[in-house]
Amino acid sequence: MSTRHTNLEARVIAEGQELRSSERTMSVEHSRKKPGPKPRPIAERYWPKVDKVNGPVHPKLGKCWIWTGGTTEAGYGKIWGEDGRLDMAHRVSYKLEHGWDAIKPGYEVDHLCKTRLCQRPKHLESVTKEENLDRRDDW
Ligand SMILES: [Zn+2]
């Protein structure tokens, strides 16, 4: 009885060591790359959450494309960026359209249609923070 027990214990210990050694191999591989699984490209995650059909129609700019994913407290769409940081969906739309460095430091992306959830690149414009605030006063 005590022998079987010991064998079992030995096997458990051996399996444990095997597990630990495979974990070690994995962590060595991981340390070479970025930690964690690589997220899917943002465009692949972004576009399925945009409704191009049921949005309100702006008199001059046409139909708004509405974000259907998660939103911030202020009512803007939000999405995780490829850098692991939370970004606003309409900013992602702007960057997908105009390039990833299109929003210069000190600039914000303003909605010409005043629909915060709107994602249509045509309805978005990069402006300074001051301009954006001025426009808000005009509402
Ligand atoms: Zn719009």
Backbone and ligand atoms as CSV (ligand in chain L), in Angstrom:
chain,resi,resn,atom,element,x,y,z
A,1,MET,N,N,0.833,-1.207,0.000
A,1,MET,CA,C,0.000,0.000,0.000
A,1,MET,C,C,0.865,1.254,0.000
A,2,SER,N,N,1.847,1.192,0.886
A,2,SER,CA,C,2.684,2.392,0.974
A,2,SER,C,C,3.539,2.552,-0.295
A,3,THR,N,N,3.866,1.398,-0.919
A,3,THR,CA,C,4.670,1.456,-2.146
A,3,THR,C,C,3.870,2.096,-3.286
A,4,ARG,N,N,2.548,1.593,-3.395
A,4,ARG,CA,C,1.699,2.151,-4.455
A,4,ARG,C,C,1.541,3.667,-4.281
A,5,HIS,N,N,1.345,3.992,-3.015
A,5,HIS,CA,C,1.170,5.394,-2.706
A,5,HIS,C,C,2.381,6.219,-3.177
A,6,THR,N,N,3.526,5.603,-2.865
A,6,THR,CA,C,4.761,6.297,-3.233
A,6,THR,C,C,4.884,6.414,-4.752
A,7,ASN,N,N,4.504,5.309,-5.467
A,7,ASN,CA,C,4.565,5.353,-6.934
A,7,ASN,C,C,3.664,6.459,-7.495
A,8,LEU,N,N,2.454,6.478,-6.889
A,8,LEU,CA,C,1.490,7.481,-7.332
A,8,LEU,C,C,2.046,8.890,-7.093
A,9,GLU,N,N,2.568,9.041,-5.896
A,9,GLU,CA,C,3.144,10.350,-5.562
A,9,GLU,C,C,4.268,10.713,-6.532
A,10,ALA,N,N,5.078,9.672,-6.825
A,10,ALA,CA,C,6.204,9.907,-7.736
A,10,ALA,C,C,5.691,10.339,-9.103
A,11,ARG,N,N,4.586,9.682,-9.538
A,11,ARG,CA,C,4.056,10.024,-10.856
A,11,ARG,C,C,3.500,11.458,-10.858
A,12,VAL,N,N,2.787,11.759,-9.765
A,12,VAL,CA,C,2.229,13.111,-9.676
A,12,VAL,C,C,3.338,14.165,-9.722
A,13,ILE,N,N,4.388,13.857,-8.961
A,13,ILE,CA,C,5.517,14.801,-8.940
A,13,ILE,C,C,6.138,14.907,-10.339
A,14,ALA,N,N,6.305,13.737,-11.008
A,14,ALA,CA,C,6.902,13.739,-12.346
A,14,ALA,C,C,6.038,14.532,-13.318
A,15,GLU,N,N,4.712,14.303,-13.242
A,15,GLU,CA,C,3.811,15.035,-14.140
A,15,GLU,C,C,3.865,16.526,-13.865
A,16,GLY,N,N,3.940,16.811,-12.564
A,16,GLY,CA,C,4.027,18.219,-12.185
A,16,GLY,C,C,5.260,18.881,-12.768
A,17,GLN,N,N,6.346,18.133,-12.732
A,17,GLN,CA,C,7.600,18.697,-13.266
A,17,GLN,C,C,7.506,18.881,-14.776
A,18,GLU,N,N,6.830,17.914,-15.416
A,18,GLU,CA,C,6.661,18.017,-16.861
A,18,GLU,C,C,5.874,19.280,-17.195
A,19,LEU,N,N,4.775,19.470,-16.436
A,19,LEU,CA,C,3.933,20.644,-16.638
A,19,LEU,C,C,4.737,21.918,-16.457
A,20,ARG,N,N,5.494,21.901,-15.350
A,20,ARG,CA,C,6.259,23.111,-15.062
A,20,ARG,C,C,7.301,23.376,-16.131
A,21,SER,N,N,7.894,22.289,-16.642
A,21,SER,CA,C,8.932,22.516,-17.639
A,21,SER,C,C,8.315,23.004,-18.960
A,22,SER,N,N,7.073,22.522,-19.278
A,22,SER,CA,C,6.454,23.018,-20.507
A,22,SER,C,C,6.016,24.471,-20.343
A,23,GLU,N,N,5.613,24.804,-19.102
A,23,GLU,CA,C,5.284,26.211,-18.843
A,23,GLU,C,C,6.516,27.090,-19.055
A,24,ARG,N,N,7.639,26.521,-18.594
A,24,ARG,CA,C,8.870,27.290,-18.715
A,24,ARG,C,C,9.194,27.515,-20.197
A,25,THR,N,N,9.036,26.483,-21.001
A,25,THR,CA,C,9.309,26.610,-22.430
A,25,THR,C,C,8.415,27.681,-23.036
A,26,MET,N,N,7.102,27.634,-22.644
A,26,MET,CA,C,6.160,28.606,-23.181
A,26,MET,C,C,6.555,30.017,-22.794
A,27,SER,N,N,6.943,30.187,-21.532
A,27,SER,CA,C,7.227,31.553,-21.099
A,27,SER,C,C,8.488,32.077,-21.774
A,28,VAL,N,N,9.416,31.169,-22.088
A,28,VAL,CA,C,10.609,31.607,-22.818
A,28,VAL,C,C,10.199,32.099,-24.201
A,29,GLU,N,N,9.283,31.328,-24.858
A,29,GLU,CA,C,8.805,31.756,-26.173
A,29,GLU,C,C,8.082,33.087,-26.086
A,30,HIS,N,N,7.258,33.208,-25.036
A,30,HIS,CA,C,6.487,34.437,-24.882
A,30,HIS,C,C,7.375,35.651,-24.646
A,31,SER,N,N,8.458,35.422,-23.908
A,31,SER,CA,C,9.304,36.557,-23.582
A,31,SER,C,C,9.993,37.110,-24.826
A,32,ARG,N,N,10.091,36.277,-25.859
A,32,ARG,CA,C,10.685,36.748,-27.107
A,32,ARG,C,C,9.718,37.668,-27.853
A,33,LYS,N,N,8.422,37.319,-27.755
A,33,LYS,CA,C,7.411,38.144,-28.426
A,33,LYS,C,C,6.740,39.044,-27.395
A,34,LYS,N,N,5.698,39.746,-27.830
A,34,LYS,CA,C,4.890,40.528,-26.892
A,34,LYS,C,C,4.108,39.565,-26.021
A,35,PRO,N,N,3.854,39.928,-24.760
A,35,PRO,CA,C,3.079,39.028,-23.901
A,35,PRO,C,C,1.633,38.888,-24.372
A,36,GLY,N,N,1.083,37.699,-24.166
A,36,GLY,CA,C,-0.321,37.465,-24.490
A,36,GLY,C,C,-0.524,37.191,-25.968
A,37,PRO,N,N,-1.724,36.675,-26.289
A,37,PRO,CA,C,-2.014,36.368,-27.690
A,37,PRO,C,C,-2.130,37.666,-28.496
A,38,LYS,N,N,-1.741,37.604,-29.741
A,38,LYS,CA,C,-1.820,38.793,-30.598
A,38,LYS,C,C,-3.287,39.097,-30.898
A,39,PRO,N,N,-3.732,40.343,-30.618
A,39,PRO,CA,C,-5.125,40.659,-30.907
A,39,PRO,C,C,-5.359,40.720,-32.413
A,40,ARG,N,N,-6.597,40.490,-32.818
A,40,ARG,CA,C,-6.912,40.577,-34.245
A,40,ARG,C,C,-6.726,42.021,-34.707
A,41,PRO,N,N,-6.386,42.207,-35.976
A,41,PRO,CA,C,-6.226,43.585,-36.475
A,41,PRO,C,C,-7.477,44.403,-36.156
A,42,ILE,N,N,-7.266,45.666,-35.836
A,42,ILE,CA,C,-8.367,46.483,-35.344
A,42,ILE,C,C,-9.483,46.641,-36.394
A,43,ALA,N,N,-9.133,46.726,-37.662
A,43,ALA,CA,C,-10.160,46.885,-38.709
A,43,ALA,C,C,-11.121,45.698,-38.709
A,44,GLU,N,N,-10.566,44.515,-38.438
A,44,GLU,CA,C,-11.381,43.300,-38.392
A,44,GLU,C,C,-12.370,43.305,-37.246
A,45,ARG,N,N,-11.981,43.960,-36.139
A,45,ARG,CA,C,-12.867,44.028,-34.970
A,45,ARG,C,C,-13.772,45.246,-35.050
A,46,TYR,N,N,-13.294,46.265,-35.751
A,46,TYR,CA,C,-14.010,47.545,-35.787
A,46,TYR,C,C,-15.243,47.516,-36.706
A,47,TRP,N,N,-15.045,47.133,-37.958
A,47,TRP,CA,C,-16.123,47.264,-38.943
A,47,TRP,C,C,-17.374,46.448,-38.649
A,48,PRO,N,N,-17.270,45.233,-38.102
A,48,PRO,CA,C,-18.521,44.504,-37.789
A,48,PRO,C,C,-19.402,45.228,-36.776
A,49,LYS,N,N,-18.865,46.196,-36.058
A,49,LYS,CA,C,-19.646,46.908,-35.044
A,49,LYS,C,C,-20.242,48.219,-35.570
A,50,VAL,N,N,-20.081,48.464,-36.864
A,50,VAL,CA,C,-20.608,49.700,-37.447
A,50,VAL,C,C,-21.853,49.385,-38.279
A,51,ASP,N,N,-22.955,50.052,-37.926
A,51,ASP,CA,C,-24.220,49.875,-38.644
A,51,ASP,C,C,-24.359,50.995,-39.676
A,52,LYS,N,N,-24.232,50.631,-40.963
A,52,LYS,CA,C,-24.271,51.636,-42.034
A,52,LYS,C,C,-25.674,51.787,-42.608
A,53,VAL,N,N,-26.621,51.077,-42.026
A,53,VAL,CA,C,-27.954,50.991,-42.623
A,53,VAL,C,C,-28.995,51.814,-41.868
A,54,ASN,N,N,-28.994,51.714,-40.554
A,54,ASN,CA,C,-30.123,52.242,-39.769
A,54,ASN,C,C,-29.875,53.606,-39.103
A,55,GLY,N,N,-28.781,54.255,-39.446
A,55,GLY,CA,C,-28.451,55.527,-38.800
A,55,GLY,C,C,-29.341,56.676,-39.268
A,56,PRO,N,N,-29.319,57.804,-38.513
A,56,PRO,CA,C,-30.063,58.987,-38.936
A,56,PRO,C,C,-29.427,59.587,-40.189
A,57,VAL,N,N,-30.231,60.296,-40.982
A,57,VAL,CA,C,-29.701,60.912,-42.198
A,57,VAL,C,C,-29.494,62.408,-41.963
A,58,HIS,N,N,-28.244,62.831,-42.105
A,58,HIS,CA,C,-27.927,64.247,-41.959
A,58,HIS,C,C,-28.332,64.963,-43.249
A,59,PRO,N,N,-28.974,66.156,-43.136
A,59,PRO,CA,C,-29.480,66.836,-44.333
A,59,PRO,C,C,-28.409,67.106,-45.383
A,60,LYS,N,N,-27.179,67.421,-44.959
A,60,LYS,CA,C,-26.135,67.731,-45.944
A,60,LYS,C,C,-25.173,66.576,-46.165
A,61,LEU,N,N,-24.897,65.838,-45.101
A,61,LEU,CA,C,-23.818,64.848,-45.168
A,61,LEU,C,C,-24.285,63.431,-45.469
A,62,GLY,N,N,-25.592,63.224,-45.426
A,62,GLY,CA,C,-26.113,61.883,-45.691
A,62,GLY,C,C,-26.165,61.042,-44.429
A,63,LYS,N,N,-26.296,59.759,-44.641
A,63,LYS,CA,C,-26.545,58.851,-43.523
A,63,LYS,C,C,-25.358,58.706,-42.580
A,64,CYS,N,N,-25.647,58.679,-41.289
A,64,CYS,CA,C,-24.614,58.402,-40.294
A,64,CYS,C,C,-24.421,56.894,-40.159
A,65,TRP,N,N,-23.167,56.530,-39.933
A,65,TRP,CA,C,-22.848,55.116,-39.660
A,65,TRP,C,C,-22.702,54.980,-38.152
A,66,ILE,N,N,-23.544,54.188,-37.547
A,66,ILE,CA,C,-23.656,54.171,-36.094
A,66,ILE,C,C,-22.875,53.031,-35.444
A,67,TRP,N,N,-22.114,53.387,-34.417
A,67,TRP,CA,C,-21.346,52.415,-33.630
A,67,TRP,C,C,-22.306,51.591,-32.777
A,68,THR,N,N,-22.154,50.279,-32.829
A,68,THR,CA,C,-23.040,49.399,-32.057
A,68,THR,C,C,-22.291,48.683,-30.929
A,69,GLY,N,N,-21.007,48.975,-30.783
A,69,GLY,CA,C,-20.217,48.347,-29.718
A,69,GLY,C,C,-20.337,49.114,-28.407
A,70,GLY,N,N,-19.405,48.889,-27.520
A,70,GLY,CA,C,-19.411,49.533,-26.207
A,70,GLY,C,C,-19.214,51.038,-26.333
A,71,THR,N,N,-19.713,51.772,-25.326
A,71,THR,CA,C,-19.587,53.232,-25.370
A,71,THR,C,C,-18.994,53.783,-24.070
A,72,THR,N,N,-18.437,54.971,-24.158
A,72,THR,CA,C,-17.935,55.665,-22.972
A,72,THR,C,C,-19.117,56.330,-22.280
A,73,GLU,N,N,-18.846,56.861,-21.079
A,73,GLU,CA,C,-19.914,57.540,-20.342
A,73,GLU,C,C,-20.420,58.759,-21.092
A,74,ALA,N,N,-19.539,59.382,-21.862
A,74,ALA,CA,C,-19.923,60.575,-22.624
A,74,ALA,C,C,-20.718,60.221,-23.881
A,75,GLY,N,N,-20.824,58.920,-24.171
A,75,GLY,CA,C,-21.630,58.503,-25.313
A,75,GLY,C,C,-20.860,58.325,-26.610
A,76,TYR,N,N,-19.544,58.178,-26.514
A,76,TYR,CA,C,-18.737,57.876,-27.694
A,76,TYR,C,C,-18.468,56.376,-27.749
A,77,GLY,N,N,-18.318,55.867,-28.957
A,77,GLY,CA,C,-17.961,54.470,-29.107
A,77,GLY,C,C,-16.550,54.231,-28.610
A,78,LYS,N,N,-16.311,53.045,-28.041
A,78,LYS,CA,C,-14.949,52.726,-27.599
A,78,LYS,C,C,-14.539,51.358,-28.106
A,79,ILE,N,N,-13.229,51.214,-28.314
A,79,ILE,CA,C,-12.682,49.954,-28.819
A,79,ILE,C,C,-11.238,49.848,-28.359
A,80,TRP,N,N,-10.791,48.613,-28.116
A,80,TRP,CA,C,-9.393,48.418,-27.712
A,80,TRP,C,C,-8.486,48.559,-28.921
A,81,GLY,N,N,-7.476,49.397,-28.798
A,81,GLY,CA,C,-6.513,49.573,-29.877
A,81,GLY,C,C,-5.523,48.418,-29.924
A,82,GLU,N,N,-4.761,48.332,-31.004
A,82,GLU,CA,C,-3.776,47.253,-31.138
A,82,GLU,C,C,-2.639,47.414,-30.132
A,83,ASP,N,N,-2.491,48.620,-29.588
A,83,ASP,CA,C,-1.456,48.854,-28.580
A,83,ASP,C,C,-1.951,48.500,-27.180
A,84,GLY,N,N,-3.171,47.915,-27.089
A,84,GLY,CA,C,-3.697,47.504,-25.799
A,84,GLY,C,C,-4.358,48.627,-25.020
A,85,ARG,N,N,-4.493,49.795,-25.653
A,85,ARG,CA,C,-5.148,50.924,-24.981
A,85,ARG,C,C,-6.541,51.139,-25.558
A,86,LEU,N,N,-7.419,51.643,-24.698
A,86,LEU,CA,C,-8.774,51.936,-25.134
A,86,LEU,C,C,-8.755,53.199,-26.001
A,87,ASP,N,N,-9.443,53.117,-27.128
A,87,ASP,CA,C,-9.501,54.270,-28.026
A,87,ASP,C,C,-10.964,54.568,-28.331
A,88,MET,N,N,-11.244,55.758,-28.825
A,88,MET,CA,C,-12.609,56.070,-29.199
A,88,MET,C,C,-12.840,55.615,-30.633
A,89,ALA,N,N,-14.008,55.027,-30.855
A,89,ALA,CA,C,-14.293,54.387,-32.140
A,89,ALA,C,C,-14.186,55.370,-33.308
A,90,HIS,N,N,-14.703,56.599,-33.127
A,90,HIS,CA,C,-14.671,57.533,-34.263
A,90,HIS,C,C,-13.237,57.969,-34.590
A,91,ARG,N,N,-12.374,57.948,-33.582
A,91,ARG,CA,C,-10.959,58.239,-33.842
A,91,ARG,C,C,-10.334,57.102,-34.652
A,92,VAL,N,N,-10.741,55.882,-34.344
A,92,VAL,CA,C,-10.243,54.720,-35.083
A,92,VAL,C,C,-10.714,54.811,-36.536
A,93,SER,N,N,-11.972,55.207,-36.723
A,93,SER,CA,C,-12.504,55.381,-38.073
A,93,SER,C,C,-11.653,56.377,-38.850
A,94,TYR,N,N,-11.352,57.494,-38.207
A,94,TYR,CA,C,-10.566,58.552,-38.843
A,94,TYR,C,C,-9.179,58.029,-39.219
A,95,LYS,N,N,-8.594,57.263,-38.312
A,95,LYS,CA,C,-7.243,56.762,-38.550
A,95,LYS,C,C,-7.225,55.683,-39.629
A,96,LEU,N,N,-8.269,54.849,-39.648
A,96,LEU,CA,C,-8.345,53.826,-40.687
A,96,LEU,C,C,-8.467,54.488,-42.064
A,97,GLU,N,N,-9.151,55.643,-42.110
A,97,GLU,CA,C,-9.367,56.350,-43.370
A,97,GLU,C,C,-8.135,57.156,-43.793
A,98,HIS,N,N,-7.545,57.863,-42.840
A,98,HIS,CA,C,-6.509,58.851,-43.195
A,98,HIS,C,C,-5.099,58.440,-42.798
A,99,GLY,N,N,-4.949,57.341,-42.112
A,99,GLY,CA,C,-3.615,56.925,-41.691
A,99,GLY,C,C,-3.479,57.004,-40.192
A,100,TRP,N,N,-2.605,56.147,-39.672
A,100,TRP,CA,C,-2.566,55.954,-38.219
A,100,TRP,C,C,-2.003,57.155,-37.462
A,101,ASP,N,N,-1.265,58.046,-38.177
A,101,ASP,CA,C,-0.736,59.225,-37.486
A,101,ASP,C,C,-1.428,60.499,-37.976
A,102,ALA,N,N,-2.642,60.340,-38.501
A,102,ALA,CA,C,-3.358,61.481,-39.105
A,102,ALA,C,C,-3.838,62.483,-38.060
A,103,ILE,N,N,-4.074,62.019,-36.832
A,103,ILE,CA,C,-4.518,62.942,-35.790
A,103,ILE,C,C,-3.275,63.491,-35.095
A,104,LYS,N,N,-2.983,64.759,-35.383
A,104,LYS,CA,C,-1.762,65.375,-34.845
A,104,LYS,C,C,-1.925,65.642,-33.347
A,105,PRO,N,N,-0.801,65.721,-32.627
A,105,PRO,CA,C,-0.888,66.038,-31.192
A,105,PRO,C,C,-1.647,67.352,-30.968
A,106,GLY,N,N,-2.534,67.371,-30.013
A,106,GLY,CA,C,-3.315,68.577,-29.732
A,106,GLY,C,C,-4.605,68.646,-30.535
A,107,TYR,N,N,-4.790,67.688,-31.458
A,107,TYR,CA,C,-6.003,67.673,-32.260
A,107,TYR,C,C,-6.994,66.621,-31.763
A,108,GLU,N,N,-8.262,66.886,-32.003
A,108,GLU,CA,C,-9.313,65.925,-31.701
A,108,GLU,C,C,-10.079,65.646,-32.983
A,109,VAL,N,N,-10.855,64.590,-32.949
A,109,VAL,CA,C,-11.699,64.300,-34.107
A,109,VAL,C,C,-13.119,64.737,-33.775
A,110,ASP,N,N,-13.619,65.684,-34.573
A,110,ASP,CA,C,-14.941,66.265,-34.331
A,110,ASP,C,C,-15.959,65.653,-35.293
A,111,HIS,N,N,-17.180,65.559,-34.802
A,111,HIS,CA,C,-18.285,65.084,-35.650
A,111,HIS,C,C,-18.953,66.267,-36.337
A,112,LEU,N,N,-18.876,66.341,-37.650
A,112,LEU,CA,C,-19.576,67.390,-38.394
A,112,LEU,C,C,-21.087,67.194,-38.292
A,113,CYS,N,N,-21.512,65.973,-38.078
A,113,CYS,CA,C,-22.944,65.652,-38.013
A,113,CYS,C,C,-23.490,65.726,-36.584
A,114,LYS,N,N,-22.616,65.958,-35.621
A,114,LYS,CA,C,-22.988,66.064,-34.200
A,114,LYS,C,C,-23.580,64.774,-33.619
A,115,THR,N,N,-23.387,63.683,-34.325
A,115,THR,CA,C,-23.855,62.391,-33.807
A,115,THR,C,C,-22.647,61.660,-33.232
A,116,ARG,N,N,-22.603,61.585,-31.902
A,116,ARG,CA,C,-21.387,61.081,-31.248
A,116,ARG,C,C,-21.018,59.650,-31.628
A,117,LEU,N,N,-22.022,58.853,-31.954
A,117,LEU,CA,C,-21.744,57.460,-32.292
A,117,LEU,C,C,-21.416,57.277,-33.771
A,118,CYS,N,N,-21.480,58.361,-34.523
A,118,CYS,CA,C,-21.269,58.247,-35.967
A,118,CYS,C,C,-19.818,57.891,-36.293
A,119,GLN,N,N,-19.634,56.994,-37.266
A,119,GLN,CA,C,-18.317,56.489,-37.648
A,119,GLN,C,C,-17.964,56.823,-39.084
A,120,ARG,N,N,-18.864,57.488,-39.799
A,120,ARG,CA,C,-18.616,57.712,-41.224
A,120,ARG,C,C,-17.469,58.714,-41.417
A,121,PRO,N,N,-16.393,58.297,-42.123
A,121,PRO,CA,C,-15.221,59.175,-42.258
A,121,PRO,C,C,-15.575,60.553,-42.808
A,122,LYS,N,N,-16.531,60.598,-43.733
A,122,LYS,CA,C,-16.982,61.854,-44.328
A,122,LYS,C,C,-17.554,62.820,-43.278
A,123,HIS,N,N,-18.034,62.307,-42.181
A,123,HIS,CA,C,-18.662,63.124,-41.140
A,123,HIS,C,C,-17.675,63.539,-40.053
A,124,LEU,N,N,-16.426,63.150,-40.224
A,124,LEU,CA,C,-15.433,63.404,-39.188
A,124,LEU,C,C,-14.380,64.380,-39.682
A,125,GLU,N,N,-13.913,65.215,-38.766
A,125,GLU,CA,C,-12.899,66.188,-39.120
A,125,GLU,C,C,-11.948,66.354,-37.949
A,126,SER,N,N,-10.661,66.457,-38.264
A,126,SER,CA,C,-9.667,66.674,-37.221
A,126,SER,C,C,-9.536,68.170,-36.965
A,127,VAL,N,N,-9.759,68.576,-35.720
A,127,VAL,CA,C,-9.682,69.998,-35.356
A,127,VAL,C,C,-8.911,70.128,-34.043
A,128,THR,N,N,-8.481,71.348,-33.736
A,128,THR,CA,C,-7.833,71.550,-32.444
A,128,THR,C,C,-8.884,71.464,-31.343
A,129,LYS,N,N,-8.410,71.211,-30.150
A,129,LYS,CA,C,-9.289,71.104,-28.995
A,129,LYS,C,C,-10.130,72.382,-28.836
A,130,GLU,N,N,-9.487,73.536,-29.055
A,130,GLU,CA,C,-10.161,74.834,-28.907
A,130,GLU,C,C,-11.302,74.964,-29.911
A,131,GLU,N,N,-11.007,74.621,-31.181
A,131,GLU,CA,C,-12.037,74.670,-32.223
A,131,GLU,C,C,-13.212,73.787,-31.862
A,132,ASN,N,N,-12.866,72.622,-31.356
A,132,ASN,CA,C,-13.906,71.653,-31.019
A,132,ASN,C,C,-14.821,72.212,-29.916
A,133,LEU,N,N,-14.217,72.869,-28.925
A,133,LEU,CA,C,-15.002,73.451,-27.840
A,133,LEU,C,C,-15.865,74.614,-28.351
A,134,ASP,N,N,-15.270,75.463,-29.225
A,134,ASP,CA,C,-16.024,76.580,-29.815
A,134,ASP,C,C,-17.271,76.073,-30.530
A,135,ARG,N,N,-17.089,75.019,-31.281
A,135,ARG,CA,C,-18.216,74.477,-32.044
A,135,ARG,C,C,-19.303,73.973,-31.103
A,136,ARG,N,N,-18.877,73.436,-29.966
A,136,ARG,CA,C,-19.849,72.934,-29.020
A,136,ARG,C,C,-20.746,74.074,-28.510
A,137,ASP,N,N,-20.118,75.278,-28.342
A,137,ASP,CA,C,-20.889,76.434,-27.867
A,137,ASP,C,C,-21.937,76.863,-28.883
A,138,ASP,N,N,-21.687,76.561,-30.146
A,138,ASP,CA,C,-22.605,77.000,-31.194
A,138,ASP,C,C,-23.890,76.186,-31.265
A,139,TRP,N,N,-23.962,75.083,-30.557
A,139,TRP,CA,C,-25.130,74.188,-30.680
A,139,TRP,C,C,-26.415,74.921,-30.372
L,1,ZN,ZN,ZN,-22.649,61.193,-39.063
